[in-house]
Amino acid sequence: MRKAIIVIGIVVGLMLIPAAAAFADPGSHGSTPSSCVGIESAGVSPKGSSDEFPGGHPQLNAFLRETFPGTPLGAIISEFAKVHAGSHEGCDATG
């Protein structure tokens, strides 16, 4: 019985590790291998979590369409995905 409780505790503990990683902000820990698309996407999700784009992705997409008129949104995102500036601030500086 004691071994079963220990095994259950270990399994539950291991199950919580990925959940904690899912809530990490990829742009807040100095240098990160994430692309700027990943960093910026994490920064505006969910809606209301960003002062910069409180409307979340829809507001960010509208901003990109206004800033780069006539350019397909996919082309903008593709180019920005190739940039690995290491932080939210670094990504803003390259934009």
Distance bins in CASP14 RR format, pairs under 12 A and 6 or more apart:
PFRMAT RR
TARGET T0000
AUTHOR 0000-0000-0000
RMODE 2
METHOD distances of the structure
MODEL  1
1 7 0 0 0 0 0 1 0 0 0 0 0
1 8 0 0 0 0 0 1 0 0 0 0 0
2 8 0 0 0 0 0 1 0 0 0 0 0
2 9 0 0 0 0 0 1 0 0 0 0 0
3 9 0 0 0 0 0 1 0 0 0 0 0
3 10 0 0 0 0 0 1 0 0 0 0 0
4 10 0 0 0 0 0 1 0 0 0 0 0
4 11 0 0 0 0 0 1 0 0 0 0 0
5 11 0 0 0 0 0 1 0 0 0 0 0
5 12 0 0 0 0 0 1 0 0 0 0 0
6 12 0 0 0 0 0 1 0 0 0 0 0
6 13 0 0 0 0 0 1 0 0 0 0 0
7 13 0 0 0 0 0 1 0 0 0 0 0
7 14 0 0 0 0 0 1 0 0 0 0 0
8 14 0 0 0 0 0 1 0 0 0 0 0
8 15 0 0 0 0 0 1 0 0 0 0 0
9 15 0 0 0 0 1 0 0 0 0 0 0
9 16 0 0 0 0 0 1 0 0 0 0 0
10 16 0 0 0 0 0 1 0 0 0 0 0
10 17 0 0 0 0 0 1 0 0 0 0 0
11 17 0 0 0 0 0 1 0 0 0 0 0
12 19 0 0 0 0 0 1 0 0 0 0 0
13 19 0 0 0 0 1 0 0 0 0 0 0
13 20 0 0 0 0 0 1 0 0 0 0 0
14 20 0 0 0 0 0 1 0 0 0 0 0
15 21 0 0 0 0 0 1 0 0 0 0 0
16 22 0 0 0 0 0 1 0 0 0 0 0
16 23 0 0 0 0 0 1 0 0 0 0 0
17 23 0 0 0 0 0 1 0 0 0 0 0
17 24 0 0 0 0 0 1 0 0 0 0 0
18 24 0 0 0 0 0 1 0 0 0 0 0
21 29 0 0 0 0 0 1 0 0 0 0 0
22 42 0 0 0 0 0 1 0 0 0 0 0
22 45 0 0 0 0 0 1 0 0 0 0 0
23 42 0 0 0 0 1 0 0 0 0 0 0
23 43 0 0 0 0 0 1 0 0 0 0 0
23 45 0 0 0 0 0 1 0 0 0 0 0
23 46 0 0 0 0 0 1 0 0 0 0 0
23 49 0 0 0 0 0 1 0 0 0 0 0
24 32 0 0 0 0 1 0 0 0 0 0 0
24 34 0 0 0 0 0 1 0 0 0 0 0
24 38 0 0 0 0 0 1 0 0 0 0 0
24 39 0 0 0 0 0 1 0 0 0 0 0
24 42 0 0 0 0 1 0 0 0 0 0 0
24 43 0 0 0 0 0 1 0 0 0 0 0
25 32 0 0 0 0 1 0 0 0 0 0 0
25 34 0 0 0 0 1 0 0 0 0 0 0
25 38 0 0 0 0 0 1 0 0 0 0 0
25 39 0 0 0 0 1 0 0 0 0 0 0
25 40 0 0 0 0 0 1 0 0 0 0 0
25 41 0 0 0 0 0 1 0 0 0 0 0
25 42 1 0 1 0 0 0 0 0 0 0 0
25 43 1 0 0 1 0 0 0 0 0 0 0
25 44 0 0 0 0 0 1 0 0 0 0 0
25 45 0 0 0 0 0 1 0 0 0 0 0
25 49 0 0 0 0 1 0 0 0 0 0 0
25 50 0 0 0 0 0 1 0 0 0 0 0
25 87 0 0 0 0 0 1 0 0 0 0 0
25 88 0 0 0 0 1 0 0 0 0 0 0
26 32 1 0 1 0 0 0 0 0 0 0 0
26 33 0 0 0 0 1 0 0 0 0 0 0
26 34 1 0 1 0 0 0 0 0 0 0 0
26 35 0 0 0 0 1 0 0 0 0 0 0
26 36 0 0 0 0 0 1 0 0 0 0 0
26 37 0 0 0 0 0 1 0 0 0 0 0
26 38 1 0 0 1 0 0 0 0 0 0 0
26 39 1 0 1 0 0 0 0 0 0 0 0
26 40 0 0 0 0 1 0 0 0 0 0 0
26 41 0 0 0 0 1 0 0 0 0 0 0
26 42 1 0 1 0 0 0 0 0 0 0 0
26 43 0 0 0 0 1 0 0 0 0 0 0
26 45 0 0 0 0 0 1 0 0 0 0 0
26 84 0 0 0 0 0 1 0 0 0 0 0
26 85 0 0 0 0 0 1 0 0 0 0 0
26 86 0 0 0 0 1 0 0 0 0 0 0
26 87 0 0 0 0 1 0 0 0 0 0 0
26 88 0 0 0 0 1 0 0 0 0 0 0
26 91 0 0 0 0 0 1 0 0 0 0 0
27 33 0 0 0 0 0 1 0 0 0 0 0
27 34 1 0 0 1 0 0 0 0 0 0 0
27 35 0 0 0 0 0 1 0 0 0 0 0
27 36 0 0 0 0 1 0 0 0 0 0 0
27 37 0 0 0 0 0 1 0 0 0 0 0
27 38 0 0 0 0 1 0 0 0 0 0 0
27 39 1 0 1 0 0 0 0 0 0 0 0
27 40 0 0 0 0 1 0 0 0 0 0 0
27 41 0 0 0 0 0 1 0 0 0 0 0
27 42 1 0 0 1 0 0 0 0 0 0 0
27 43 1 0 0 1 0 0 0 0 0 0 0
27 84 0 0 0 0 0 1 0 0 0 0 0
27 85 0 0 0 0 1 0 0 0 0 0 0
27 86 1 0 0 1 0 0 0 0 0 0 0
27 87 1 0 1 0 0 0 0 0 0 0 0
27 88 1 0 1 0 0 0 0 0 0 0 0
27 89 0 0 0 0 1 0 0 0 0 0 0
27 90 0 0 0 0 1 0 0 0 0 0 0
27 91 0 0 0 0 1 0 0 0 0 0 0
27 92 0 0 0 0 0 1 0 0 0 0 0
28 34 0 0 0 0 0 1 0 0 0 0 0
28 39 0 0 0 0 1 0 0 0 0 0 0
28 42 0 0 0 0 1 0 0 0 0 0 0
28 43 0 0 0 0 1 0 0 0 0 0 0
28 86 0 0 0 0 0 1 0 0 0 0 0
28 87 1 0 0 1 0 0 0 0 0 0 0
28 88 1 0 0 1 0 0 0 0 0 0 0
28 89 0 0 0 0 0 1 0 0 0 0 0
29 39 0 0 0 0 0 1 0 0 0 0 0
29 42 0 0 0 0 0 1 0 0 0 0 0
29 86 0 0 0 0 1 0 0 0 0 0 0
29 87 0 0 0 0 1 0 0 0 0 0 0
29 88 0 0 0 0 0 1 0 0 0 0 0
30 39 0 0 0 0 0 1 0 0 0 0 0
30 85 0 0 0 0 0 1 0 0 0 0 0
30 86 1 0 0 1 0 0 0 0 0 0 0
30 87 1 0 1 0 0 0 0 0 0 0 0
30 88 0 0 0 0 1 0 0 0 0 0 0
30 89 0 0 0 0 1 0 0 0 0 0 0
30 90 0 0 0 0 1 0 0 0 0 0 0
31 39 0 0 0 0 0 1 0 0 0 0 0
31 84 0 0 0 0 1 0 0 0 0 0 0
31 85 0 0 0 0 1 0 0 0 0 0 0
31 86 1 0 1 0 0 0 0 0 0 0 0
31 87 1 0 0 1 0 0 0 0 0 0 0
31 89 0 0 0 0 0 1 0 0 0 0 0
31 90 0 0 0 0 0 1 0 0 0 0 0
32 38 0 0 0 0 1 0 0 0 0 0 0
32 39 1 0 0 1 0 0 0 0 0 0 0
32 42 0 0 0 0 0 1 0 0 0 0 0
32 84 0 0 0 0 1 0 0 0 0 0 0
32 85 0 0 0 0 1 0 0 0 0 0 0
32 86 1 0 1 0 0 0 0 0 0 0 0
32 87 1 0 0 1 0 0 0 0 0 0 0
32 88 0 0 0 0 1 0 0 0 0 0 0
32 89 0 0 0 0 0 1 0 0 0 0 0
32 90 0 0 0 0 0 1 0 0 0 0 0
32 91 0 0 0 0 0 1 0 0 0 0 0
33 39 0 0 0 0 0 1 0 0 0 0 0
33 84 1 0 0 1 0 0 0 0 0 0 0
33 85 0 0 0 0 0 1 0 0 0 0 0
33 86 1 0 0 1 0 0 0 0 0 0 0
33 87 0 0 0 0 0 1 0 0 0 0 0
34 40 0 0 0 0 1 0 0 0 0 0 0
34 41 0 0 0 0 1 0 0 0 0 0 0
34 42 1 0 0 1 0 0 0 0 0 0 0
34 43 0 0 0 0 0 1 0 0 0 0 0
34 80 0 0 0 0 0 1 0 0 0 0 0
34 81 0 0 0 0 0 1 0 0 0 0 0
34 83 0 0 0 0 0 1 0 0 0 0 0
34 84 1 0 0 1 0 0 0 0 0 0 0
34 85 0 0 0 0 1 0 0 0 0 0 0
34 86 1 0 0 1 0 0 0 0 0 0 0
34 87 0 0 0 0 1 0 0 0 0 0 0
34 88 0 0 0 0 0 1 0 0 0 0 0
34 90 0 0 0 0 0 1 0 0 0 0 0
34 91 0 0 0 0 1 0 0 0 0 0 0
35 41 0 0 0 0 1 0 0 0 0 0 0
35 42 0 0 0 0 0 1 0 0 0 0 0
35 77 0 0 0 0 1 0 0 0 0 0 0
35 78 0 0 0 0 0 1 0 0 0 0 0
35 79 0 0 0 0 0 1 0 0 0 0 0
35 80 1 0 0 1 0 0 0 0 0 0 0
35 81 1 0 1 0 0 0 0 0 0 0 0
35 82 1 0 0 1 0 0 0 0 0 0 0
35 83 1 0 0 1 0 0 0 0 0 0 0
35 84 1 0 1 0 0 0 0 0 0 0 0
35 85 0 0 0 0 1 0 0 0 0 0 0
35 86 0 0 0 0 1 0 0 0 0 0 0
35 91 0 0 0 0 1 0 0 0 0 0 0
35 94 0 0 0 0 0 1 0 0 0 0 0
36 42 0 0 0 0 0 1 0 0 0 0 0
36 43 0 0 0 0 0 1 0 0 0 0 0
36 76 0 0 0 0 0 1 0 0 0 0 0
36 77 0 0 0 0 1 0 0 0 0 0 0
36 78 0 0 0 0 0 1 0 0 0 0 0
36 79 0 0 0 0 1 0 0 0 0 0 0
36 80 1 0 1 0 0 0 0 0 0 0 0
36 81 1 0 0 1 0 0 0 0 0 0 0
36 82 0 0 0 0 1 0 0 0 0 0 0
36 83 1 0 1 0 0 0 0 0 0 0 0
36 84 1 0 0 1 0 0 0 0 0 0 0
36 85 1 0 1 0 0 0 0 0 0 0 0
36 86 0 0 0 0 1 0 0 0 0 0 0
36 87 0 0 0 0 1 0 0 0 0 0 0
36 88 0 0 0 0 1 0 0 0 0 0 0
36 89 0 0 0 0 0 1 0 0 0 0 0
36 90 1 0 0 1 0 0 0 0 0 0 0
36 91 1 1 0 0 0 0 0 0 0 0 0
36 92 0 0 0 0 1 0 0 0 0 0 0
36 93 0 0 0 0 0 1 0 0 0 0 0
36 94 1 0 0 1 0 0 0 0 0 0 0
36 95 0 0 0 0 1 0 0 0 0 0 0
37 43 0 0 0 0 0 1 0 0 0 0 0
37 44 0 0 0 0 0 1 0 0 0 0 0
37 57 0 0 0 0 0 1 0 0 0 0 0
37 60 0 0 0 0 0 1 0 0 0 0 0
37 64 0 0 0 0 0 1 0 0 0 0 0
37 73 0 0 0 0 0 1 0 0 0 0 0
37 74 0 0 0 0 0 1 0 0 0 0 0
37 76 0 0 0 0 1 0 0 0 0 0 0
37 77 1 0 1 0 0 0 0 0 0 0 0
37 78 0 0 0 0 1 0 0 0 0 0 0
37 79 0 0 0 0 1 0 0 0 0 0 0
37 80 1 0 1 0 0 0 0 0 0 0 0
37 81 1 0 1 0 0 0 0 0 0 0 0
37 82 0 0 0 0 1 0 0 0 0 0 0
37 83 0 0 0 0 1 0 0 0 0 0 0
37 84 0 0 0 0 0 1 0 0 0 0 0
37 85 0 0 0 0 0 1 0 0 0 0 0
37 91 0 0 0 0 1 0 0 0 0 0 0
37 94 0 0 0 0 0 1 0 0 0 0 0
37 95 0 0 0 0 0 1 0 0 0 0 0
38 44 0 0 0 0 0 1 0 0 0 0 0
38 45 0 0 0 0 1 0 0 0 0 0 0
38 57 0 0 0 0 0 1 0 0 0 0 0
38 60 0 0 0 0 0 1 0 0 0 0 0
38 77 0 0 0 0 0 1 0 0 0 0 0
38 80 0 0 0 0 1 0 0 0 0 0 0
38 81 1 0 0 1 0 0 0 0 0 0 0
38 83 0 0 0 0 0 1 0 0 0 0 0
38 84 0 0 0 0 0 1 0 0 0 0 0
38 85 0 0 0 0 0 1 0 0 0 0 0
38 86 0 0 0 0 0 1 0 0 0 0 0
38 87 0 0 0 0 0 1 0 0 0 0 0
38 88 0 0 0 0 0 1 0 0 0 0 0
38 91 0 0 0 0 1 0 0 0 0 0 0
39 45 0 0 0 0 0 1 0 0 0 0 0
39 50 0 0 0 0 0 1 0 0 0 0 0
39 80 0 0 0 0 1 0 0 0 0 0 0
39 81 0 0 0 0 0 1 0 0 0 0 0
39 83 0 0 0 0 1 0 0 0 0 0 0
39 84 0 0 0 0 1 0 0 0 0 0 0
39 85 1 0 0 1 0 0 0 0 0 0 0
39 86 1 0 0 1 0 0 0 0 0 0 0
39 87 1 0 0 1 0 0 0 0 0 0 0
39 88 1 0 1 0 0 0 0 0 0 0 0
39 89 0 0 0 0 1 0 0 0 0 0 0
39 90 0 0 0 0 1 0 0 0 0 0 0
39 91 1 0 1 0 0 0 0 0 0 0 0
39 92 0 0 0 0 1 0 0 0 0 0 0
39 94 0 0 0 0 0 1 0 0 0 0 0
40 50 0 0 0 0 1 0 0 0 0 0 0
40 52 0 0 0 0 1 0 0 0 0 0 0
40 53 0 0 0 0 1 0 0 0 0 0 0
40 56 0 0 0 0 0 1 0 0 0 0 0
40 57 0 0 0 0 1 0 0 0 0 0 0
40 59 0 0 0 0 0 1 0 0 0 0 0
40 60 1 0 0 1 0 0 0 0 0 0 0
40 61 0 0 0 0 0 1 0 0 0 0 0
40 63 0 0 0 0 0 1 0 0 0 0 0
40 64 0 0 0 0 0 1 0 0 0 0 0
40 76 0 0 0 0 0 1 0 0 0 0 0
40 77 0 0 0 0 1 0 0 0 0 0 0
40 80 1 0 0 1 0 0 0 0 0 0 0
40 81 0 0 0 0 0 1 0 0 0 0 0
40 83 0 0 0 0 0 1 0 0 0 0 0
40 85 0 0 0 0 0 1 0 0 0 0 0
40 86 0 0 0 0 0 1 0 0 0 0 0
40 87 0 0 0 0 0 1 0 0 0 0 0
40 88 1 0 0 1 0 0 0 0 0 0 0
40 89 0 0 0 0 0 1 0 0 0 0 0
40 90 0 0 0 0 0 1 0 0 0 0 0
40 91 1 0 1 0 0 0 0 0 0 0 0
40 92 0 0 0 0 1 0 0 0 0 0 0
40 94 0 0 0 0 0 1 0 0 0 0 0
40 95 0 0 0 0 1 0 0 0 0 0 0
41 49 0 0 0 0 0 1 0 0 0 0 0
41 50 0 0 0 0 0 1 0 0 0 0 0
41 53 0 0 0 0 0 1 0 0 0 0 0
41 56 0 0 0 0 1 0 0 0 0 0 0
41 57 1 0 0 1 0 0 0 0 0 0 0
41 60 0 0 0 0 1 0 0 0 0 0 0
41 61 0 0 0 0 0 1 0 0 0 0 0
41 77 0 0 0 0 1 0 0 0 0 0 0
41 80 0 0 0 0 0 1 0 0 0 0 0
41 81 0 0 0 0 0 1 0 0 0 0 0
41 88 0 0 0 0 0 1 0 0 0 0 0
41 91 0 0 0 0 0 1 0 0 0 0 0
42 49 0 0 0 0 1 0 0 0 0 0 0
42 50 0 0 0 0 1 0 0 0 0 0 0
42 56 0 0 0 0 0 1 0 0 0 0 0
42 57 0 0 0 0 0 1 0 0 0 0 0
42 60 0 0 0 0 0 1 0 0 0 0 0
42 87 0 0 0 0 0 1 0 0 0 0 0
42 88 0 0 0 0 1 0 0 0 0 0 0
42 91 0 0 0 0 0 1 0 0 0 0 0
43 49 1 0 0 1 0 0 0 0 0 0 0
43 50 1 0 1 0 0 0 0 0 0 0 0
43 51 0 0 0 0 0 1 0 0 0 0 0
43 52 0 0 0 0 1 0 0 0 0 0 0
43 53 0 0 0 0 1 0 0 0 0 0 0
43 54 0 0 0 0 0 1 0 0 0 0 0
43 55 0 0 0 0 0 1 0 0 0 0 0
43 56 0 0 0 0 1 0 0 0 0 0 0
43 57 0 0 0 0 0 1 0 0 0 0 0
43 60 0 0 0 0 1 0 0 0 0 0 0
43 87 0 0 0 0 0 1 0 0 0 0 0
43 88 1 0 0 1 0 0 0 0 0 0 0
43 91 0 0 0 0 0 1 0 0 0 0 0
43 92 0 0 0 0 0 1 0 0 0 0 0
44 50 1 0 1 0 0 0 0 0 0 0 0
44 51 0 0 0 0 0 1 0 0 0 0 0
44 52 1 0 0 1 0 0 0 0 0 0 0
44 53 1 0 1 0 0 0 0 0 0 0 0
44 54 0 0 0 0 1 0 0 0 0 0 0
44 55 1 0 0 1 0 0 0 0 0 0 0
44 56 1 0 1 0 0 0 0 0 0 0 0
44 57 1 0 0 1 0 0 0 0 0 0 0
44 58 0 0 0 0 1 0 0 0 0 0 0
44 59 1 0 0 1 0 0 0 0 0 0 0
44 60 1 0 1 0 0 0 0 0 0 0 0
44 61 0 0 0 0 1 0 0 0 0 0 0
44 62 0 0 0 0 0 1 0 0 0 0 0
44 63 0 0 0 0 0 1 0 0 0 0 0
44 64 0 0 0 0 0 1 0 0 0 0 0
44 88 0 0 0 0 0 1 0 0 0 0 0
44 91 0 0 0 0 0 1 0 0 0 0 0
45 53 0 0 0 0 1 0 0 0 0 0 0
45 54 0 0 0 0 0 1 0 0 0 0 0
45 55 0 0 0 0 0 1 0 0 0 0 0
45 56 1 0 0 1 0 0 0 0 0 0 0
45 57 1 0 0 1 0 0 0 0 0 0 0
45 58 0 0 0 0 0 1 0 0 0 0 0
45 59 0 0 0 0 0 1 0 0 0 0 0
45 60 0 0 0 0 1 0 0 0 0 0 0
46 53 0 0 0 0 0 1 0 0 0 0 0
46 54 0 0 0 0 0 1 0 0 0 0 0
46 55 0 0 0 0 1 0 0 0 0 0 0
46 56 1 0 0 1 0 0 0 0 0 0 0
46 57 0 0 0 0 1 0 0 0 0 0 0
46 58 0 0 0 0 0 1 0 0 0 0 0
47 53 0 0 0 0 1 0 0 0 0 0 0
47 54 1 0 0 1 0 0 0 0 0 0 0
47 55 1 0 1 0 0 0 0 0 0 0 0
47 56 1 0 1 0 0 0 0 0 0 0 0
47 57 0 0 0 0 1 0 0 0 0 0 0
47 58 0 0 0 0 1 0 0 0 0 0 0
47 59 0 0 0 0 1 0 0 0 0 0 0
47 60 0 0 0 0 0 1 0 0 0 0 0
48 54 1 0 1 0 0 0 0 0 0 0 0
48 55 1 0 0 1 0 0 0 0 0 0 0
48 56 1 0 0 1 0 0 0 0 0 0 0
48 57 0 0 0 0 0 1 0 0 0 0 0
48 58 0 0 0 0 0 1 0 0 0 0 0
48 59 0 0 0 0 1 0 0 0 0 0 0
48 60 0 0 0 0 0 1 0 0 0 0 0
49 55 0 0 0 0 1 0 0 0 0 0 0
49 56 1 0 0 1 0 0 0 0 0 0 0
49 57 0 0 0 0 0 1 0 0 0 0 0
49 59 0 0 0 0 0 1 0 0 0 0 0
50 56 1 0 0 1 0 0 0 0 0 0 0
50 57 0 0 0 0 0 1 0 0 0 0 0
50 59 0 0 0 0 1 0 0 0 0 0 0
50 60 0 0 0 0 1 0 0 0 0 0 0
50 63 0 0 0 0 0 1 0 0 0 0 0
50 88 0 0 0 0 1 0 0 0 0 0 0
51 59 0 0 0 0 0 1 0 0 0 0 0
51 88 0 0 0 0 0 1 0 0 0 0 0
52 59 0 0 0 0 1 0 0 0 0 0 0
52 60 0 0 0 0 1 0 0 0 0 0 0
52 63 0 0 0 0 1 0 0 0 0 0 0
52 88 0 0 0 0 1 0 0 0 0 0 0
52 89 0 0 0 0 0 1 0 0 0 0 0
52 91 0 0 0 0 0 1 0 0 0 0 0
52 92 0 0 0 0 1 0 0 0 0 0 0
53 59 1 0 1 0 0 0 0 0 0 0 0
53 60 1 0 1 0 0 0 0 0 0 0 0
53 61 0 0 0 0 1 0 0 0 0 0 0
53 62 0 0 0 0 1 0 0 0 0 0 0
53 63 1 0 0 1 0 0 0 0 0 0 0
53 64 0 0 0 0 0 1 0 0 0 0 0
53 88 0 0 0 0 0 1 0 0 0 0 0
53 92 0 0 0 0 0 1 0 0 0 0 0
54 60 0 0 0 0 0 1 0 0 0 0 0
54 63 0 0 0 0 0 1 0 0 0 0 0
55 61 0 0 0 0 0 1 0 0 0 0 0
55 62 0 0 0 0 1 0 0 0 0 0 0
55 63 0 0 0 0 0 1 0 0 0 0 0
56 62 0 0 0 0 1 0 0 0 0 0 0
56 63 0 0 0 0 0 1 0 0 0 0 0
57 63 0 0 0 0 0 1 0 0 0 0 0
57 64 0 0 0 0 0 1 0 0 0 0 0
57 73 0 0 0 0 0 1 0 0 0 0 0
57 77 0 0 0 0 0 1 0 0 0 0 0
58 64 0 0 0 0 0 1 0 0 0 0 0
58 65 0 0 0 0 0 1 0 0 0 0 0
58 73 0 0 0 0 0 1 0 0 0 0 0
59 65 0 0 0 0 0 1 0 0 0 0 0
59 66 0 0 0 0 0 1 0 0 0 0 0
60 66 0 0 0 0 0 1 0 0 0 0 0
60 67 0 0 0 0 0 1 0 0 0 0 0
60 73 0 0 0 0 0 1 0 0 0 0 0
60 76 0 0 0 0 0 1 0 0 0 0 0
60 77 0 0 0 0 0 1 0 0 0 0 0
60 80 0 0 0 0 0 1 0 0 0 0 0
61 67 0 0 0 0 0 1 0 0 0 0 0
61 68 0 0 0 0 0 1 0 0 0 0 0
61 72 0 0 0 0 0 1 0 0 0 0 0
61 73 1 0 0 1 0 0 0 0 0 0 0
61 74 0 0 0 0 1 0 0 0 0 0 0
61 76 0 0 0 0 1 0 0 0 0 0 0
61 77 0 0 0 0 1 0 0 0 0 0 0
62 68 0 0 0 0 0 1 0 0 0 0 0
62 69 0 0 0 0 0 1 0 0 0 0 0
62 73 0 0 0 0 0 1 0 0 0 0 0
63 69 0 0 0 0 0 1 0 0 0 0 0
63 73 0 0 0 0 0 1 0 0 0 0 0
63 76 0 0 0 0 0 1 0 0 0 0 0
63 95 0 0 0 0 0 1 0 0 0 0 0
64 70 0 0 0 0 0 1 0 0 0 0 0
64 71 0 0 0 0 1 0 0 0 0 0 0
64 72 0 0 0 0 0 1 0 0 0 0 0
64 73 1 0 0 1 0 0 0 0 0 0 0
64 74 0 0 0 0 1 0 0 0 0 0 0
64 75 0 0 0 0 0 1 0 0 0 0 0
64 76 1 0 1 0 0 0 0 0 0 0 0
64 77 1 0 0 1 0 0 0 0 0 0 0
64 78 0 0 0 0 0 1 0 0 0 0 0
64 79 0 0 0 0 0 1 0 0 0 0 0
64 80 0 0 0 0 1 0 0 0 0 0 0
64 95 0 0 0 0 0 1 0 0 0 0 0
65 71 0 0 0 0 1 0 0 0 0 0 0
65 72 0 0 0 0 1 0 0 0 0 0 0
65 73 1 0 0 1 0 0 0 0 0 0 0
65 74 0 0 0 0 0 1 0 0 0 0 0
65 75 0 0 0 0 0 1 0 0 0 0 0
65 76 0 0 0 0 1 0 0 0 0 0 0
65 77 0 0 0 0 0 1 0 0 0 0 0
66 73 0 0 0 0 0 1 0 0 0 0 0
66 76 0 0 0 0 0 1 0 0 0 0 0
67 73 0 0 0 0 0 1 0 0 0 0 0
67 76 0 0 0 0 1 0 0 0 0 0 0
67 80 0 0 0 0 0 1 0 0 0 0 0
67 95 0 0 0 0 1 0 0 0 0 0 0
68 74 0 0 0 0 0 1 0 0 0 0 0
68 75 0 0 0 0 1 0 0 0 0 0 0
68 76 1 0 1 0 0 0 0 0 0 0 0
68 77 0 0 0 0 0 1 0 0 0 0 0
68 79 0 0 0 0 1 0 0 0 0 0 0
68 80 0 0 0 0 0 1 0 0 0 0 0
68 95 0 0 0 0 0 1 0 0 0 0 0
69 76 0 0 0 0 0 1 0 0 0 0 0
70 76 0 0 0 0 0 1 0 0 0 0 0
71 77 0 0 0 0 0 1 0 0 0 0 0
71 78 0 0 0 0 0 1 0 0 0 0 0
71 79 0 0 0 0 1 0 0 0 0 0 0
71 80 0 0 0 0 0 1 0 0 0 0 0
72 78 0 0 0 0 1 0 0 0 0 0 0
72 79 0 0 0 0 0 1 0 0 0 0 0
73 79 0 0 0 0 0 1 0 0 0 0 0
73 80 0 0 0 0 0 1 0 0 0 0 0
74 80 0 0 0 0 1 0 0 0 0 0 0
74 81 0 0 0 0 1 0 0 0 0 0 0
75 81 0 0 0 0 0 1 0 0 0 0 0
75 82 0 0 0 0 0 1 0 0 0 0 0
76 82 0 0 0 0 0 1 0 0 0 0 0
76 83 0 0 0 0 0 1 0 0 0 0 0
76 95 0 0 0 0 0 1 0 0 0 0 0
77 83 0 0 0 0 0 1 0 0 0 0 0
79 94 0 0 0 0 0 1 0 0 0 0 0
79 95 0 0 0 0 1 0 0 0 0 0 0
80 91 1 0 0 1 0 0 0 0 0 0 0
80 92 0 0 0 0 0 1 0 0 0 0 0
80 94 0 0 0 0 1 0 0 0 0 0 0
80 95 1 0 0 1 0 0 0 0 0 0 0
81 91 0 0 0 0 0 1 0 0 0 0 0
82 91 0 0 0 0 0 1 0 0 0 0 0
82 94 0 0 0 0 0 1 0 0 0 0 0
83 90 0 0 0 0 1 0 0 0 0 0 0
83 91 1 0 0 1 0 0 0 0 0 0 0
83 92 0 0 0 0 0 1 0 0 0 0 0
83 93 0 0 0 0 0 1 0 0 0 0 0
83 94 1 0 1 0 0 0 0 0 0 0 0
83 95 0 0 0 0 1 0 0 0 0 0 0
84 90 0 0 0 0 1 0 0 0 0 0 0
84 91 0 0 0 0 1 0 0 0 0 0 0
84 94 0 0 0 0 1 0 0 0 0 0 0
85 91 1 0 1 0 0 0 0 0 0 0 0
85 92 0 0 0 0 1 0 0 0 0 0 0
85 93 1 0 0 1 0 0 0 0 0 0 0
85 94 1 0 1 0 0 0 0 0 0 0 0
85 95 0 0 0 0 1 0 0 0 0 0 0
86 92 0 0 0 0 0 1 0 0 0 0 0
86 93 0 0 0 0 0 1 0 0 0 0 0
86 94 0 0 0 0 1 0 0 0 0 0 0
87 93 0 0 0 0 1 0 0 0 0 0 0
87 94 0 0 0 0 0 1 0 0 0 0 0
88 94 0 0 0 0 0 1 0 0 0 0 0
88 95 0 0 0 0 0 1 0 0 0 0 0
89 95 0 0 0 0 0 1 0 0 0 0 0
END
